[in-house]
Amino acid sequence: MFDLDIDTFLLVNILGLIIGLVFGFVAQQKQFCFSGSIKDYIQIKATKRAAGVVMAMIVAIISTQVISYFYDLDLTQSAYFKSDINYFAIIVGGALFGAGMMIADGCSSRSLVKFAQGDSNALVTLVFIAIFAYATTKGALYSIVSPFINNETLINISSYLENFVFNIYFILAILIVLLALFTKKIKRVFSLIDGAIIGLLVGIAWFVTGYIGADSFDNEIAIQGISFVYPSAKTLELFTYYEVNEFSFGVCMVIGVLLGTYISTLFNKKYSFGCTANLGIKKVKYNMIGGALMGVGGIMAIGCTVGQGLSGVSTLVFSSFLAIISIFISGFITAKILHRKNILAMCFIFEWEEESKKDKNIDYQI
């Protein structure tokens, strides 16, 4: 397919690194964040970051479906279309992940960005995500979680509802309505460049692994979009044992996000530090708990807010929408509880430019 004098496996990993670099750079510049969008709305009714997430979903769906059509990608070979799907595990996993991302003040991708831009506490979250994701797939928690995920009764019940693919026009119509509700003004849509770029990166990831990666014979490359929970576990494994063949598209993306975010901080220093120390929040404890919940939940739900919310959703498969809805509901409820206890940290205001200039008498600390 690509007549290049370079090993396909190496090429895919290099492109994964580049995708991660761009993701990290863009996410740091605008602080793109699914969990942050929930927090913004609960605290000050701000919808800018929520609009960015919806824009990312729209572009991810369109780019993925267009690329899939023109390059004949078989998205059904991805993890989102597994035959023995267990919707109960998806829902429970999503609920665990949603709670975890609010407790830790950031999902897996957000924690990568926060750590690389100067929040050392986010490293605790990342380590716990990786440890518990690895423990769930291969370690101490496998014997506990696997019987639930692979429970024949639950799988049989789930099979009564086929893991179908939604009509693209139906989904896009819903997302466009949400975008209109969040933006309210057409001109605001043009400020959501971060969401558009991140959504496009999802489509490119499918192209890299599904089209370019199809030429790899020595090392099998699974077709995949962008995700960060299991790749974080594999990155920890690589760091611990260091075997060159453990490099993969996902691991290279994780490394790329860290590098891209750090490069971005050289131009955008506003967000390059943590902020919760002044609020008296026992941050490390919450990082540990939230990371653990996300590690287990991300494996059970077959992805995180990016893995399911963008990559999974871009395939239009039912289980991915079930996962992201479960993550959202759990995250929203958890955020409301934390806000009521006054431990939902607010470090910066993310509001539409014209709204941020108004005096809202907002009480926040940085």
N, C-alpha and C positions, 0 to 999 in steps of 0.2 A: 504494500500500500504506500509506504514511504520509502523511497529509494535513497536512504541515507546510510553513510558508512559509520553507523553507530548501533550498538546493541539496542533492540527495542525495549527491553526491560529497563536499561539505563535511561533511555530517552523518556519513557513514561515517568520514571522517578524524578528526572530533572524537571519535567513539565509539572509534576505534582508539587515540587518545591517552588516553582514560579507561581502556580495558582495560589499556594499558601502565602507567598510573599505579597501578592496583590491583595488577597483577602485581609491579611493582617494590616497592611498599610491603609486600606480603605476603612476597615472596621475601627481603627484607632483614630483616624481623622474625624469621623462623625460619631464615634462611639455606638456603632450599630449593635443592637442587643435586643433579643426577644424578651428576656426577663426584665430588662430595663424599661421596655415599653409598657409592661404591666405596672411597674413601680411608678413610672411617670404619671400614668393615668390615675392611679389610686391616690397619689400625693397631691398633685396639682391639676388633674384632668388634662394633662398635656398629651397630645396624640401624634407628635412629630415622629418619634421613633417607631410607634406602632404603624404609621403610614409607611415608613421605610421598610419594615418587615413585610407588609402586604405587597409593596412594590417589588421586593425581592422574590416573593412567591409568584407574582404574575410573570416576571421576566424569566424566572427559573422554569416555569411551566412552558412558556412559549418557546424559549431557546431549546429546552430539552426535546420537546415534541417536534420542532422543526429539524433539529440535528438528527434525531432518531429517524425521521421520515426520509431525509435525503441521504443518510449514510447507512440506512437499514440496520439500526442498532436494535438488538433484542433485549429490551429492558426487563422482560420477564425472567431473564437469567440472573437478575440482581437479587439481593437478599430480601427485598421487599415483597417478592412474589413467592416466598417459600410455600411449598405445597401443604405442609402440616401446620398451618397457621393456627395460633391459639389467641383468640381475641381477648380472652381474660388476662393472659400474660401481658398483652399489649397495653391494656387499660391499667393494670396494676403497675407495670413498669413506667408508664407515662405519668401516673400519679406520684410515684416515688421520685421520678426525675423532676417533675414540676415543683414539688415541695423542696427538693434539694437545691434547685437553682435559686430559689428565693431565700432560703436559709443561708446559703453561701454567698449571696449577693452576686450571682452570675452563673450562667451555664458553662459548659465545657469550653466552647469557643470564646466566650467572654472572659473566662479565667485565663486563657492563653494570652489574650490581649492585655488584660489587667496586669498580669505578671510581667510581661515584656515592657510595659510602659511604667513600671516602677512600684507596683503593689506587691510586696513580698508575701503578704498573706495569701494571695491567689495561688502561690506555689503549693501551699498546703492543700488547697482544693484540688489542684491538678494531680498531686501525688495520690490523694485519696481516691479520686476518680479512677486513676490508672490501677491502683492496687485492688480496689473492689471490683472493677470491671474484669481484671485478670482473674481474681479469685472466683468470680461468678462463672467464667468460661472454662477455667482449667484448675482452679485451686480449691481452697477450703469450702467455699460457698457453693461449689458446683453441685455437690450431693444434696444440698438443700433446695436450691433454685431450680435445677434441671427437672426434678420430678414434677414440679408445677408447670414449667414451660412445656414439657413433653407429656403432660397428662393426657392419656388417650380419651378419657371421658370429655374433658374440656375441648380437646381438638375435634372430637366427633360432634359436639354441640356447635362449635364454631363452624363446622363444615356445612351446617344447614344454611348459612349465609355465605355464598361464594365471595371470595376476595376479588370483587369485580373492579373494573376500571370506569371511573366517572367520565361523562361527556365533557370534553374540554370547554365547550362554550358555556355549559352550565356552571362549572367551577369559576371560569374567568368572569362571568356575569356577577357572581356572588362577591368575588374579590374586588371587582371594580366598584361595586356598590359600597363595600367597606372602605375602599380607598377614598371615595367621594365623601363618605361620612367623616373620615379622619382628617381630610385636607380642607374640605369646605370651600376652598378657593382653587381654581384651576392652576393659577400661577405657582401654587405651593408644590404641585406635582413635579415641577422642573427642578426643585431643590433636593429631590430624593435620589440623587445620582449614586449615593452609596448603595442603596437598595438595588438599583438597576444593575450596577457592576457586580455585586455579590450574586444576584440572581443569574447573571450571564456566566459567572464562573462555574455555577452548578452545571449548566449545559456543556461548557467546555470540559469539565471533569468527566462527564459521560462520554464525550467524544474521545478524549485521551485514552481512557481505560477500555471503552467498548470498540473503538475503531482502530486507533494506533496500537493499542495493547493486544489486539487480535493477532498481530504478527509475531508475538512472542511465543516461542516454542520451548525454549529451555526453562523458562520460568512462567508458570501460568498466571495470568493477570485477570482477576475477577472484574467484571464490569461494575462500576460504582460511581456515585456522585461524591459529594463532600460530606464527611462525618468526622466526629472527633472523640467519641467515647472509646470505642475499641482501638482506634489508632493511637490514642493516648496510652492505652495499656501496652500496645506493641512497641511504642516509643520507650516506655520504661523498661520493657524486656530487652530491647536493643541496648539501652544505656547500661543495663545491669550485666548482660552477658557479652555484648558486642560481637556479633557475627555479621559480616557484611551482607550475607544473603538474607538477613532479617530486614534490610531496607525494603520499603514498599511504598506504593503511591500514597497511602494514608499517613505513614510515618513521615515521609518527605513533606507532606502538607503541614503536619504539626510543626515541624522544624521551620518550614517556610513562614508560617503565621508568626512565630516568635521573632524571626529575623525581620519580616515585613513590618511588624508592629514597632520593633526597636528603631528601625530606620525612620518610620513615621514620626516617632517622638523627637527626632532631631529637628523636625520642621514644625511640630505641634506639641509644645511642652505643657500646654494647659492641663492635660489630664494625666501627666506623668508622675503620679504619686497616689498613695492610698489616702483615705480620708476618715475612716471610721474610728480611729484611735481617740479622737476628741469627743466622740459620742458615748464613751463608756461601754461600748458593746464588746462582749467577750468574743472577739472576732475569730480567733484561732479555733475555738470550740465549734463555732458555727461553720467555719470552713471545713473542719473535719467531718461533721455530721452531714452537711450538704454535699460534700464530695463523695462520701460513702453512698448516700442515697442516689446520687446521679450515676455512680459507677454501676450499681446493681440495676437501677431503673433503666439506664441507657441500653444495657444488654437485653433486658427483658422486653423493652419496647422496640428493639431493633433500630436504635438511633436516638439522637438528641434533638434539640430544637432546630439544628441545621440538618442533621442526618435524616430526620423524618419530616421536619417542618419545611425544608426546602428540597432536598434531594428526593425524599420519599414522595412528597406531594407533587413533585415535578413529573412523576410517573403516572399520576392520577389514580393510583390504586387506593381502594377503600381503607385498608389497614393503616396506611400512613396518615390519613385524615383522622382516623380513630385515635391514633397515637398522639398527634399534635393537639387534638381537642382535649384529650385526657391531660396532657402536659399543661395546657392553658388553664383548664378549670382548677386543677390542683395548685398551679402557681398562683392563680388569682386569689383562691381561698387562703392559701398560706400567707400571701402578701398582706391580705386584709387583717389577718391575725397578728402578724408582725407589726403592722402599722398601728393597730389598736394598742399594742404593748410599747409603742414608741421605740422600736428597735429595727425599723426598716430604714436603713441609712440613705440619706439623700446628699450626695456630694456636689452635684452640678445640676443646673436647670437645662433641660433639653426641650425647648419650646420654639414655636414658629417665630421667626425674626421679629415680626411686627407685634406679636403677643409678648415676647420677652422684654420689650421696651416699656410695657405698661407696669405700673406699680401694683403688684399683687399682694404686697405685704407677706411674702413667703419667708418662713423661718427655716433656714437650712444652714448647714455648716460645711466648710471644706478645710 
